[in-house]
Amino acid sequence: MKVLINIFPKKEILDPEAKAIKKSLNNLGFNKINDLEKGKQILISIDENDEKNAFKYAEEMCNKLLVNSTIEDHEIIVLKDR
Amino acid sequence: MKVLINIFPKKEILDPEAKAIKKSLNNLGFNKINDLEKGKQILISIDENDEKNAFKYAEEMCNKLLVNSTIEDHEIIVLKDR
């Protein structure tokens, strides 16, 4: 079963990388950008057939390593049909 | 209008960062992982009300800066209701 984990910096956290990307786009002439956020996406294929267990397993990986919950928010999406 | 851009390394490209994450998870006792891919996600709020134009605008930004199409694949999702 595959789980997709989306990780974004919390809204109130300043993200210098997102700022740099926005500035580069502006410099290239893209002036219609109001806001830009950059996040990480981790797609994991887990050896687990139960949806709830897969979710729990992903949540545990997030808490133990993948997400820094002080500065990041995350969401877990279990991809059923894969 | 918001567009979400998902960027992943192409399947055939070796991704040392993904490998390192997988190894760290293994070291923490997570042994059910078959495969792990790491990608980027960029959420851009564009000053544009037409869905097709927003998509085109995002595509142009991908081609000019955001995506290295030699080693990365991308998909653009226009978020209609935001």
Backbone of each chain as nested JSON, in Angstrom:
{
  "chains": [
    {"id": "A", "residues": [
      {"number": 1, "name": "MET", "atoms": {"N": [0.84, -1.193, 0.0], "CA": [0.0, 0.0, 0.0], "C": [0.884, 1.255, 0.0]}},
      {"number": 2, "name": "LYS", "atoms": {"N": [0.444, 2.272, -0.746], "CA": [1.274, 3.482, -0.79], "C": [0.674, 4.598, 0.051]}},
      {"number": 3, "name": "VAL", "atoms": {"N": [1.535, 5.317, 0.747], "CA": [1.082, 6.51, 1.461], "C": [1.854, 7.714, 0.947]}},
      {"number": 4, "name": "LEU", "atoms": {"N": [1.11, 8.802, 0.829], "CA": [1.707, 10.053, 0.383], "C": [1.706, 11.002, 1.568]}},
      {"number": 5, "name": "ILE", "atoms": {"N": [2.864, 11.536, 1.887], "CA": [2.968, 12.451, 3.019], "C": [3.356, 13.833, 2.506]}},
      {"number": 6, "name": "ASN", "atoms": {"N": [2.489, 14.802, 2.745], "CA": [2.773, 16.174, 2.338], "C": [3.22, 16.974, 3.551]}},
      {"number": 7, "name": "ILE", "atoms": {"N": [4.346, 17.63, 3.432], "CA": [4.901, 18.379, 4.559], "C": [5.138, 19.83, 4.142]}},
      {"number": 8, "name": "PHE", "atoms": {"N": [4.487, 20.735, 4.854], "CA": [4.643, 22.16, 4.55], "C": [5.106, 22.918, 5.792]}},
      {"number": 9, "name": "PRO", "atoms": {"N": [5.903, 23.978, 5.595], "CA": [6.237, 24.821, 6.748], "C": [4.954, 25.443, 7.302]}},
      {"number": 10, "name": "LYS", "atoms": {"N": [4.871, 25.597, 8.602], "CA": [3.703, 26.243, 9.193], "C": [3.576, 27.665, 8.65]}},
      {"number": 11, "name": "LYS", "atoms": {"N": [2.345, 28.124, 8.563], "CA": [2.046, 29.434, 7.973], "C": [2.885, 30.569, 8.576]}},
      {"number": 12, "name": "GLU", "atoms": {"N": [3.053, 30.533, 9.892], "CA": [3.715, 31.654, 10.567], "C": [5.243, 31.592, 10.499]}},
      {"number": 13, "name": "ILE", "atoms": {"N": [5.752, 30.492, 9.943], "CA": [7.202, 30.338, 9.835], "C": [7.714, 30.979, 8.549]}},
      {"number": 14, "name": "LEU", "atoms": {"N": [8.76, 31.764, 8.675], "CA": [9.377, 32.393, 7.514], "C": [10.136, 31.33, 6.715]}},
      {"number": 15, "name": "ASP", "atoms": {"N": [9.86, 31.241, 5.424], "CA": [10.551, 30.238, 4.607], "C": [11.442, 30.929, 3.577]}},
      {"number": 16, "name": "PRO", "atoms": {"N": [12.736, 31.035, 3.863], "CA": [13.637, 31.762, 2.964], "C": [13.722, 31.138, 1.568]}},
      {"number": 17, "name": "GLU", "atoms": {"N": [13.564, 29.807, 1.489], "CA": [13.653, 29.142, 0.191], "C": [12.46, 29.549, -0.697]}},
      {"number": 18, "name": "ALA", "atoms": {"N": [11.279, 29.553, -0.101], "CA": [10.083, 29.96, -0.858], "C": [10.221, 31.403, -1.322]}},
      {"number": 19, "name": "LYS", "atoms": {"N": [10.762, 32.232, -0.432], "CA": [10.959, 33.642, -0.767], "C": [11.912, 33.791, -1.951]}},
      {"number": 20, "name": "ALA", "atoms": {"N": [12.995, 32.988, -1.934], "CA": [13.997, 33.053, -3.0], "C": [13.405, 32.618, -4.338]}},
      {"number": 21, "name": "ILE", "atoms": {"N": [12.572, 31.549, -4.304], "CA": [11.937, 31.075, -5.534], "C": [11.0, 32.149, -6.089]}},
      {"number": 22, "name": "LYS", "atoms": {"N": [10.226, 32.748, -5.197], "CA": [9.289, 33.802, -5.622], "C": [10.056, 34.957, -6.274]}},
      {"number": 23, "name": "LYS", "atoms": {"N": [11.157, 35.342, -5.649], "CA": [11.946, 36.457, -6.182], "C": [12.521, 36.11, -7.56]}},
      {"number": 24, "name": "SER", "atoms": {"N": [13.022, 34.876, -7.695], "CA": [13.571, 34.454, -8.988], "C": [12.496, 34.492, -10.07]}},
      {"number": 25, "name": "LEU", "atoms": {"N": [11.288, 34.035, -9.717], "CA": [10.19, 34.054, -10.686], "C": [9.847, 35.5, -11.055]}},
      {"number": 26, "name": "ASN", "atoms": {"N": [9.805, 36.367, -10.063], "CA": [9.551, 37.785, -10.315], "C": [10.588, 38.347, -11.281]}},
      {"number": 27, "name": "ASN", "atoms": {"N": [11.842, 38.002, -11.036], "CA": [12.928, 38.497, -11.888], "C": [12.8, 38.014, -13.33]}},
      {"number": 28, "name": "LEU", "atoms": {"N": [12.169, 36.849, -13.491], "CA": [11.964, 36.317, -14.847], "C": [10.72, 36.912, -15.507]}},
      {"number": 29, "name": "GLY", "atoms": {"N": [10.036, 37.782, -14.799], "CA": [8.878, 38.444, -15.38], "C": [7.535, 37.896, -14.923]}},
      {"number": 30, "name": "PHE", "atoms": {"N": [7.554, 36.923, -14.021], "CA": [6.289, 36.387, -13.508], "C": [5.81, 37.272, -12.349]}},
      {"number": 31, "name": "ASN", "atoms": {"N": [4.921, 38.204, -12.687], "CA": [4.517, 39.182, -11.683], "C": [3.12, 38.953, -11.117]}},
      {"number": 32, "name": "LYS", "atoms": {"N": [2.492, 37.845, -11.509], "CA": [1.134, 37.587, -11.029], "C": [1.108, 36.728, -9.765]}},
      {"number": 33, "name": "ILE", "atoms": {"N": [2.271, 36.538, -9.148], "CA": [2.331, 35.651, -7.991], "C": [2.016, 36.393, -6.699]}},
      {"number": 34, "name": "ASN", "atoms": {"N": [0.938, 35.986, -6.037], "CA": [0.603, 36.592, -4.755], "C": [1.372, 35.953, -3.613]}},
      {"number": 35, "name": "ASP", "atoms": {"N": [1.483, 34.643, -3.677], "CA": [2.083, 33.933, -2.57], "C": [2.649, 32.612, -3.071]}},
      {"number": 36, "name": "LEU", "atoms": {"N": [3.725, 32.166, -2.442], "CA": [4.325, 30.905, -2.843], "C": [4.779, 30.132, -1.606]}},
      {"number": 37, "name": "GLU", "atoms": {"N": [4.386, 28.875, -1.529], "CA": [4.831, 28.018, -0.435], "C": [5.538, 26.804, -1.019]}},
      {"number": 38, "name": "LYS", "atoms": {"N": [6.579, 26.37, -0.339], "CA": [7.288, 25.193, -0.816], "C": [7.245, 24.105, 0.24]}},
      {"number": 39, "name": "GLY", "atoms": {"N": [6.885, 22.92, -0.179], "CA": [6.817, 21.814, 0.76], "C": [7.532, 20.588, 0.238]}},
      {"number": 40, "name": "LYS", "atoms": {"N": [7.522, 19.557, 1.076], "CA": [8.109, 18.284, 0.682], "C": [6.991, 17.28, 0.498]}},
      {"number": 41, "name": "GLN", "atoms": {"N": [7.266, 16.3, -0.329], "CA": [6.296, 15.253, -0.553], "C": [7.06, 13.933, -0.506]}},
      {"number": 42, "name": "ILE", "atoms": {"N": [6.59, 13.029, 0.337], "CA": [7.264, 11.74, 0.429], "C": [6.26, 10.633, 0.126]}},
      {"number": 43, "name": "LEU", "atoms": {"N": [6.599, 9.844, -0.86], "CA": [5.719, 8.75, -1.277], "C": [6.374, 7.439, -0.844]}},
      {"number": 44, "name": "ILE", "atoms": {"N": [5.684, 6.712, 0.031], "CA": [6.282, 5.49, 0.57], "C": [5.415, 4.286, 0.253]}},
      {"number": 45, "name": "SER", "atoms": {"N": [6.032, 3.281, -0.284], "CA": [5.342, 2.021, -0.498], "C": [5.589, 1.138, 0.723]}},
      {"number": 46, "name": "ILE", "atoms": {"N": [4.517, 0.839, 1.457], "CA": [4.635, 0.087, 2.713], "C": [4.114, -1.335, 2.518]}},
      {"number": 47, "name": "ASP", "atoms": {"N": [4.807, -2.25, 3.14], "CA": [4.398, -3.651, 3.096], "C": [3.276, -3.871, 4.111]}},
      {"number": 48, "name": "GLU", "atoms": {"N": [2.09, -3.431, 3.777], "CA": [0.959, -3.42, 4.714], "C": [-0.331, -3.346, 3.89]}},
      {"number": 49, "name": "ASN", "atoms": {"N": [-1.27, -4.226, 4.164], "CA": [-2.482, -4.243, 3.345], "C": [-3.674, -3.53, 3.978]}},
      {"number": 50, "name": "ASP", "atoms": {"N": [-3.589, -3.306, 5.279], "CA": [-4.702, -2.644, 5.949], "C": [-4.517, -1.129, 5.925]}},
      {"number": 51, "name": "GLU", "atoms": {"N": [-5.557, -0.445, 5.495], "CA": [-5.495, 1.0, 5.317], "C": [-5.182, 1.728, 6.627]}},
      {"number": 52, "name": "LYS", "atoms": {"N": [-5.892, 1.327, 7.688], "CA": [-5.703, 1.986, 8.986], "C": [-4.29, 1.772, 9.519]}},
      {"number": 53, "name": "ASN", "atoms": {"N": [-3.78, 0.554, 9.371], "CA": [-2.424, 0.268, 9.821], "C": [-1.393, 1.061, 9.023]}},
      {"number": 54, "name": "ALA", "atoms": {"N": [-1.638, 1.187, 7.717], "CA": [-0.721, 1.949, 6.865], "C": [-0.68, 3.402, 7.325]}},
      {"number": 55, "name": "PHE", "atoms": {"N": [-1.854, 3.947, 7.644], "CA": [-1.929, 5.326, 8.117], "C": [-1.15, 5.489, 9.419]}},
      {"number": 56, "name": "LYS", "atoms": {"N": [-1.389, 4.564, 10.348], "CA": [-0.706, 4.597, 11.65], "C": [0.804, 4.509, 11.483]}},
      {"number": 57, "name": "TYR", "atoms": {"N": [1.21, 3.608, 10.614], "CA": [2.637, 3.406, 10.353], "C": [3.265, 4.708, 9.816]}},
      {"number": 58, "name": "ALA", "atoms": {"N": [2.561, 5.353, 8.9], "CA": [3.046, 6.603, 8.323], "C": [3.109, 7.694, 9.393]}},
      {"number": 59, "name": "GLU", "atoms": {"N": [2.067, 7.748, 10.216], "CA": [2.021, 8.752, 11.291], "C": [3.23, 8.59, 12.225]}},
      {"number": 60, "name": "GLU", "atoms": {"N": [3.537, 7.334, 12.524], "CA": [4.665, 7.052, 13.404], "C": [5.994, 7.502, 12.76]}},
      {"number": 61, "name": "MET", "atoms": {"N": [6.136, 7.23, 11.471], "CA": [7.358, 7.656, 10.763], "C": [7.47, 9.178, 10.761]}},
      {"number": 62, "name": "CYS", "atoms": {"N": [6.333, 9.853, 10.6], "CA": [6.327, 11.32, 10.626], "C": [6.804, 11.823, 11.976]}},
      {"number": 63, "name": "ASN", "atoms": {"N": [6.243, 11.257, 13.047], "CA": [6.586, 11.72, 14.393], "C": [8.03, 11.432, 14.757]}},
      {"number": 64, "name": "LYS", "atoms": {"N": [8.526, 10.285, 14.303], "CA": [9.865, 9.881, 14.723], "C": [10.978, 10.496, 13.865]}},
      {"number": 65, "name": "LEU", "atoms": {"N": [10.679, 10.8, 12.601], "CA": [11.76, 11.294, 11.746], "C": [11.364, 12.349, 10.708]}},
      {"number": 66, "name": "LEU", "atoms": {"N": [10.283, 12.09, 10.0], "CA": [10.05, 12.861, 8.78], "C": [9.628, 14.316, 8.999]}},
      {"number": 67, "name": "VAL", "atoms": {"N": [8.881, 14.563, 10.076], "CA": [8.32, 15.899, 10.264], "C": [8.873, 16.563, 11.524]}},
      {"number": 68, "name": "ASN", "atoms": {"N": [9.264, 17.812, 11.388], "CA": [9.626, 18.61, 12.55], "C": [8.382, 19.418, 12.925]}},
      {"number": 69, "name": "SER", "atoms": {"N": [7.62, 18.902, 13.897], "CA": [6.286, 19.464, 14.141], "C": [6.322, 20.861, 14.756]}},
      {"number": 70, "name": "THR", "atoms": {"N": [7.5, 21.326, 15.158], "CA": [7.599, 22.699, 15.652], "C": [7.418, 23.694, 14.513]}},
      {"number": 71, "name": "ILE", "atoms": {"N": [7.937, 23.341, 13.359], "CA": [7.899, 24.299, 12.248], "C": [7.146, 23.77, 11.025]}},
      {"number": 72, "name": "GLU", "atoms": {"N": [6.73, 22.495, 11.073], "CA": [6.078, 21.93, 9.885], "C": [4.708, 21.311, 10.199]}},
      {"number": 73, "name": "ASP", "atoms": {"N": [3.812, 21.431, 9.248], "CA": [2.539, 20.711, 9.283], "C": [2.621, 19.561, 8.29]}},
      {"number": 74, "name": "HIS", "atoms": {"N": [1.828, 18.513, 8.537], "CA": [1.837, 17.436, 7.545], "C": [0.457, 16.817, 7.375]}},
      {"number": 75, "name": "GLU", "atoms": {"N": [0.272, 16.19, 6.245], "CA": [-0.947, 15.415, 6.033], "C": [-0.561, 14.089, 5.401]}},
      {"number": 76, "name": "ILE", "atoms": {"N": [-1.311, 13.048, 5.775], "CA": [-1.024, 11.71, 5.253], "C": [-2.196, 11.257, 4.395]}},
      {"number": 77, "name": "ILE", "atoms": {"N": [-1.908, 10.839, 3.186], "CA": [-2.954, 10.343, 2.304], "C": [-2.633, 8.894, 1.938]}},
      {"number": 78, "name": "VAL", "atoms": {"N": [-3.526, 7.982, 2.31], "CA": [-3.327, 6.58, 1.941], "C": [-3.904, 6.37, 0.546]}},
      {"number": 79, "name": "LEU", "atoms": {"N": [-3.068, 5.893, -0.361], "CA": [-3.504, 5.676, -1.74], "C": [-4.012, 4.244, -1.863]}},
      {"number": 80, "name": "LYS", "atoms": {"N": [-5.332, 4.121, -1.818], "CA": [-5.944, 2.794, -1.711], "C": [-5.667, 1.868, -2.885]}},
      {"number": 81, "name": "ASP", "atoms": {"N": [-5.783, 2.424, -4.072], "CA": [-5.795, 1.554, -5.252], "C": [-4.399, 1.239, -5.797]}},
      {"number": 82, "name": "ARG", "atoms": {"N": [-3.359, 1.51, -5.004], "CA": [-2.033, 1.188, -5.532], "C": [-1.288, 0.225, -4.628]}}
    ]},
    {"id": "B", "residues": [
      {"number": 1, "name": "MET", "atoms": {"N": [-6.354, 32.457, -7.854], "CA": [-6.442, 31.019, -8.07], "C": [-5.134, 30.346, -7.631]}},
      {"number": 2, "name": "LYS", "atoms": {"N": [-5.282, 29.177, -7.005], "CA": [-4.073, 28.5, -6.547], "C": [-3.706, 27.319, -7.442]}},
      {"number": 3, "name": "VAL", "atoms": {"N": [-2.427, 27.162, -7.687], "CA": [-1.964, 25.981, -8.407], "C": [-0.969, 25.219, -7.532]}},
      {"number": 4, "name": "LEU", "atoms": {"N": [-1.096, 23.914, -7.596], "CA": [-0.195, 23.049, -6.847], "C": [0.693, 22.33, -7.855]}},
      {"number": 5, "name": "ILE", "atoms": {"N": [1.994, 22.43, -7.651], "CA": [2.924, 21.777, -8.575], "C": [3.688, 20.688, -7.824]}},
      {"number": 6, "name": "ASN", "atoms": {"N": [3.532, 19.48, -8.266], "CA": [4.247, 18.347, -7.662], "C": [5.43, 17.986, -8.545]}},
      {"number": 7, "name": "ILE", "atoms": {"N": [6.604, 17.929, -7.945], "CA": [7.813, 17.637, -8.718], "C": [8.523, 16.427, -8.113]}},
      {"number": 8, "name": "PHE", "atoms": {"N": [8.694, 15.394, -8.908], "CA": [9.384, 14.189, -8.442], "C": [10.557, 13.855, -9.356]}},
      {"number": 9, "name": "PRO", "atoms": {"N": [11.627, 13.283, -8.784], "CA": [12.718, 12.817, -9.646], "C": [12.18, 11.717, -10.567]}},
      {"number": 10, "name": "LYS", "atoms": {"N": [12.674, 11.679, -11.776], "CA": [12.266, 10.612, -12.7], "C": [12.641, 9.259, -12.109]}},
      {"number": 11, "name": "LYS", "atoms": {"N": [11.835, 8.259, -12.431], "CA": [12.009, 6.914, -11.869], "C": [13.433, 6.375, -12.009]}},
      {"number": 12, "name": "GLU", "atoms": {"N": [14.039, 6.618, -13.169], "CA": [15.346, 6.021, -13.443], "C": [16.513, 6.791, -12.807]}},
      {"number": 13, "name": "ILE", "atoms": {"N": [16.192, 7.934, -12.213], "CA": [17.239, 8.745, -11.593], "C": [17.481, 8.293, -10.156]}},
      {"number": 14, "name": "LEU", "atoms": {"N": [18.738, 8.121, -9.813], "CA": [19.094, 7.744, -8.445], "C": [18.909, 8.951, -7.527]}},
      {"number": 15, "name": "ASP", "atoms": {"N": [18.166, 8.775, -6.444], "CA": [17.945, 9.887, -5.534], "C": [18.591, 9.59, -4.175]}},
      {"number": 16, "name": "PRO", "atoms": {"N": [19.795, 10.141, -3.952], "CA": [20.522, 9.834, -2.716], "C": [19.768, 10.287, -1.464]}},
      {"number": 17, "name": "GLU", "atoms": {"N": [18.995, 11.367, -1.582], "CA": [18.277, 11.87, -0.413], "C": [17.185, 10.875, 0.013]}},
      {"number": 18, "name": "ALA", "atoms": {"N": [16.457, 10.379, -0.971], "CA": [15.419, 9.385, -0.672], "C": [16.033, 8.135, -0.05]}},
      {"number": 19, "name": "LYS", "atoms": {"N": [17.166, 7.748, -0.594], "CA": [17.87, 6.566, -0.077], "C": [18.268, 6.767, 1.379]}},
      {"number": 20, "name": "ALA", "atoms": {"N": [18.775, 7.972, 1.691], "CA": [19.207, 8.287, 3.052], "C": [18.021, 8.262, 4.017]}},
      {"number": 21, "name": "ILE", "atoms": {"N": [16.887, 8.806, 3.582], "CA": [15.69, 8.809, 4.441], "C": [15.249, 7.374, 4.712]}},
      {"number": 22, "name": "LYS", "atoms": {"N": [15.234, 6.573, 3.646], "CA": [14.82, 5.173, 3.798], "C": [15.738, 4.455, 4.792]}},
      {"number": 23, "name": "LYS", "atoms": {"N": [17.023, 4.704, 4.673], "CA": [17.978, 4.048, 5.553], "C": [17.764, 4.48, 7.009]}},
      {"number": 24, "name": "SER", "atoms": {"N": [17.542, 5.773, 7.208], "CA": [17.306, 6.275, 8.567], "C": [16.062, 5.63, 9.16]}},
      {"number": 25, "name": "LEU", "atoms": {"N": [15.019, 5.508, 8.352], "CA": [13.786, 4.878, 8.844], "C": [14.046, 3.416, 9.199]}},
      {"number": 26, "name": "ASN", "atoms": {"N": [14.787, 2.741, 8.337], "CA": [15.159, 1.346, 8.617], "C": [15.902, 1.241, 9.948]}},
      {"number": 27, "name": "ASN", "atoms": {"N": [16.836, 2.169, 10.164], "CA": [17.62, 2.164, 11.401], "C": [16.752, 2.382, 12.638]}},
      {"number": 28, "name": "LEU", "atoms": {"N": [15.635, 3.099, 12.443], "CA": [14.723, 3.343, 13.56], "C": [13.768, 2.168, 13.769]}},
      {"number": 29, "name": "GLY", "atoms": {"N": [13.896, 1.147, 12.941], "CA": [13.059, -0.034, 13.121], "C": [11.892, -0.14, 12.146]}},
      {"number": 30, "name": "PHE", "atoms": {"N": [11.775, 0.803, 11.234], "CA": [10.697, 0.73, 10.24], "C": [11.161, -0.153, 9.076]}},
      {"number": 31, "name": "ASN", "atoms": {"N": [10.746, -1.398, 9.137], "CA": [11.252, -2.361, 8.156], "C": [10.242, -2.765, 7.091]}},
      {"number": 32, "name": "LYS", "atoms": {"N": [9.073, -2.114, 7.118], "CA": [8.039, -2.475, 6.144], "C": [8.086, -1.612, 4.888]}},
      {"number": 33, "name": "ILE", "atoms": {"N": [9.171, -0.852, 4.72], "CA": [9.227, 0.076, 3.591], "C": [9.794, -0.602, 2.35]}},
      {"number": 34, "name": "ASN", "atoms": {"N": [8.986, -0.679, 1.311], "CA": [9.466, -1.253, 0.057], "C": [10.204, -0.227, -0.787]}},
      {"number": 35, "name": "ASP", "atoms": {"N": [9.647, 0.972, -0.803], "CA": [10.213, 1.984, -1.682], "C": [9.87, 3.361, -1.129]}},
      {"number": 36, "name": "LEU", "atoms": {"N": [10.761, 4.304, -1.358], "CA": [10.507, 5.665, -0.875], "C": [10.965, 6.669, -1.927]}},
      {"number": 37, "name": "GLU", "atoms": {"N": [10.077, 7.603, -2.26], "CA": [10.436, 8.666, -3.201], "C": [10.228, 10.002, -2.52]}},
      {"number": 38, "name": "LYS", "atoms": {"N": [11.12, 10.943, -2.8], "CA": [10.951, 12.261, -2.214], "C": [10.797, 13.3, -3.311]}},
      {"number": 39, "name": "GLY", "atoms": {"N": [9.793, 14.13, -3.164], "CA": [9.561, 15.157, -4.162], "C": [9.37, 16.525, -3.545]}},
      {"number": 40, "name": "LYS", "atoms": {"N": [9.182, 17.501, -4.432], "CA": [8.906, 18.859, -3.963], "C": [7.468, 19.192, -4.305]}},
      {"number": 41, "name": "GLN", "atoms": {"N": [6.931, 20.093, -3.518], "CA": [5.572, 20.534, -3.785], "C": [5.584, 22.051, -3.691]}},
      {"number": 42, "name": "ILE", "atoms": {"N": [5.105, 22.702, -4.705], "CA": [5.069, 24.164, -4.667], "C": [3.64, 24.627, -4.862]}},
      {"number": 43, "name": "LEU", "atoms": {"N": [3.162, 25.405, -3.906], "CA": [1.79, 25.912, -3.942], "C": [1.865, 27.404, -4.226]}},
      {"number": 44, "name": "ILE", "atoms": {"N": [1.293, 27.794, -5.367], "CA": [1.404, 29.202, -5.76], "C": [0.024, 29.82, -5.903]}},
      {"number": 45, "name": "SER", "atoms": {"N": [-0.139, 30.943, -5.276], "CA": [-1.372, 31.704, -5.455], "C": [-1.126, 32.719, -6.571]}},
      {"number": 46, "name": "ILE", "atoms": {"N": [-1.876, 32.553, -7.671], "CA": [-1.658, 33.386, -8.859], "C": [-2.81, 34.37, -9.025]}},
      {"number": 47, "name": "ASP", "atoms": {"N": [-2.476, 35.564, -9.437], "CA": [-3.468, 36.599, -9.684], "C": [-4.096, 36.367, -11.063]}},
      {"number": 48, "name": "GLU", "atoms": {"N": [-4.964, 35.384, -11.122], "CA": [-5.526, 34.933, -12.41], "C": [-6.826, 34.176, -12.116]}},
      {"number": 49, "name": "ASN", "atoms": {"N": [-7.887, 34.544, -12.801], "CA": [-9.17, 33.908, -12.498], "C": [-9.554, 32.791, -13.454]}},
      {"number": 50, "name": "ASP", "atoms": {"N": [-8.908, 32.756, -14.604], "CA": [-9.233, 31.724, -15.578], "C": [-8.374, 30.482, -15.339]}},
      {"number": 51, "name": "GLU", "atoms": {"N": [-9.051, 29.344, -15.255], "CA": [-8.388, 28.091, -14.937], "C": [-7.315, 27.726, -15.961]}},
      {"number": 52, "name": "LYS", "atoms": {"N": [-7.676, 27.856, -17.239], "CA": [-6.734, 27.489, -18.304], "C": [-5.506, 28.381, -18.29]}},
      {"number": 53, "name": "ASN", "atoms": {"N": [-5.728, 29.673, -18.075], "CA": [-4.602, 30.602, -18.028], "C": [-3.699, 30.316, -16.825]}},
      {"number": 54, "name": "ALA", "atoms": {"N": [-4.322, 29.968, -15.707], "CA": [-3.54, 29.647, -14.503], "C": [-2.657, 28.441, -14.772]}},
      {"number": 55, "name": "PHE", "atoms": {"N": [-3.222, 27.43, -15.452], "CA": [-2.459, 26.229, -15.785], "C": [-1.284, 26.578, -16.694]}},
      {"number": 56, "name": "LYS", "atoms": {"N": [-1.581, 27.374, -17.723], "CA": [-0.526, 27.789, -18.67], "C": [0.579, 28.548, -17.971]}},
      {"number": 57, "name": "TYR", "atoms": {"N": [0.166, 29.452, -17.08], "CA": [1.119, 30.269, -16.329], "C": [2.033, 29.376, -15.484]}},
      {"number": 58, "name": "ALA", "atoms": {"N": [1.428, 28.393, -14.846], "CA": [2.197, 27.463, -14.01], "C": [3.16, 26.64, -14.868]}},
      {"number": 59, "name": "GLU", "atoms": {"N": [2.661, 26.195, -16.018], "CA": [3.486, 25.396, -16.925], "C": [4.719, 26.192, -17.355]}},
      {"number": 60, "name": "GLU", "atoms": {"N": [4.486, 27.463, -17.634], "CA": [5.59, 28.331, -18.066], "C": [6.626, 28.497, -16.948]}},
      {"number": 61, "name": "MET", "atoms": {"N": [6.128, 28.661, -15.725], "CA": [7.05, 28.792, -14.576], "C": [7.849, 27.507, -14.379]}},
      {"number": 62, "name": "CYS", "atoms": {"N": [7.191, 26.371, -14.601], "CA": [7.892, 25.084, -14.481], "C": [9.012, 24.994, -15.492]}},
      {"number": 63, "name": "ASN", "atoms": {"N": [8.681, 25.335, -16.757], "CA": [9.669, 25.22, -17.82], "C": [10.837, 26.182, -17.648]}},
      {"number": 64, "name": "LYS", "atoms": {"N": [10.532, 27.38, -17.167], "CA": [11.57, 28.399, -17.079], "C": [12.427, 28.292, -15.824]}},
      {"number": 65, "name": "LEU", "atoms": {"N": [11.863, 27.759, -14.747], "CA": [12.646, 27.761, -13.505], "C": [12.444, 26.55, -12.596]}},
      {"number": 66, "name": "LEU", "atoms": {"N": [11.194, 26.186, -12.368], "CA": [10.924, 25.283, -11.248], "C": [11.342, 23.835, -11.459]}},
      {"number": 67, "name": "VAL", "atoms": {"N": [11.265, 23.385, -12.72], "CA": [11.51, 21.965, -12.977], "C": [12.735, 21.769, -13.872]}},
      {"number": 68, "name": "ASN", "atoms": {"N": [13.558, 20.835, -13.483], "CA": [14.661, 20.415, -14.341], "C": [14.192, 19.156, -15.07]}},
      {"number": 69, "name": "SER", "atoms": {"N": [13.697, 19.355, -16.294], "CA": [12.984, 18.26, -16.957], "C": [13.889, 17.101, -17.376]}},
      {"number": 70, "name": "THR", "atoms": {"N": [15.188, 17.299, -17.28], "CA": [16.105, 16.19, -17.568], "C": [15.999, 15.117, -16.484]}},
      {"number": 71, "name": "ILE", "atoms": {"N": [15.843, 15.57, -15.266], "CA": [15.838, 14.609, -14.157], "C": [14.536, 14.592, -13.358]}},
      {"number": 72, "name": "GLU", "atoms": {"N": [13.62, 15.523, -13.671], "CA": [12.383, 15.592, -12.884], "C": [11.116, 15.521, -13.736]}},
      {"number": 73, "name": "ASP", "atoms": {"N": [10.097, 14.903, -13.156], "CA": [8.753, 14.935, -13.733], "C": [7.915, 15.896, -12.906]}},
      {"number": 74, "name": "HIS", "atoms": {"N": [6.881, 16.466, -13.518], "CA": [6.007, 17.319, -12.706], "C": [4.557, 17.197, -13.136]}},
      {"number": 75, "name": "GLU", "atoms": {"N": [3.684, 17.543, -12.204], "CA": [2.267, 17.635, -12.54], "C": [1.729, 18.922, -11.939]}},
      {"number": 76, "name": "ILE", "atoms": {"N": [0.778, 19.517, -12.648], "CA": [0.191, 20.777, -12.191], "C": [-1.282, 20.544, -11.886]}},
      {"number": 77, "name": "ILE", "atoms": {"N": [-1.693, 20.935, -10.69], "CA": [-3.097, 20.788, -10.316], "C": [-3.646, 22.171, -9.998]}},
      {"number": 78, "name": "VAL", "atoms": {"N": [-4.655, 22.599, -10.765], "CA": [-5.288, 23.885, -10.489], "C": [-6.365, 23.661, -9.431]}},
      {"number": 79, "name": "LEU", "atoms": {"N": [-6.246, 24.377, -8.319], "CA": [-7.214, 24.218, -7.229], "C": [-8.342, 25.22, -7.444]}},
      {"number": 80, "name": "LYS", "atoms": {"N": [-9.449, 24.737, -7.986], "CA": [-10.526, 25.612, -8.445], "C": [-11.178, 26.427, -7.337]}},
      {"number": 81, "name": "ASP", "atoms": {"N": [-11.431, 25.758, -6.222], "CA": [-12.265, 26.403, -5.207], "C": [-11.499, 27.255, -4.21]}},
      {"number": 82, "name": "ARG", "atoms": {"N": [-10.256, 27.604, -4.541], "CA": [-9.538, 28.451, -3.594], "C": [-9.059, 29.725, -4.267]}}
    ]}
  ]
}
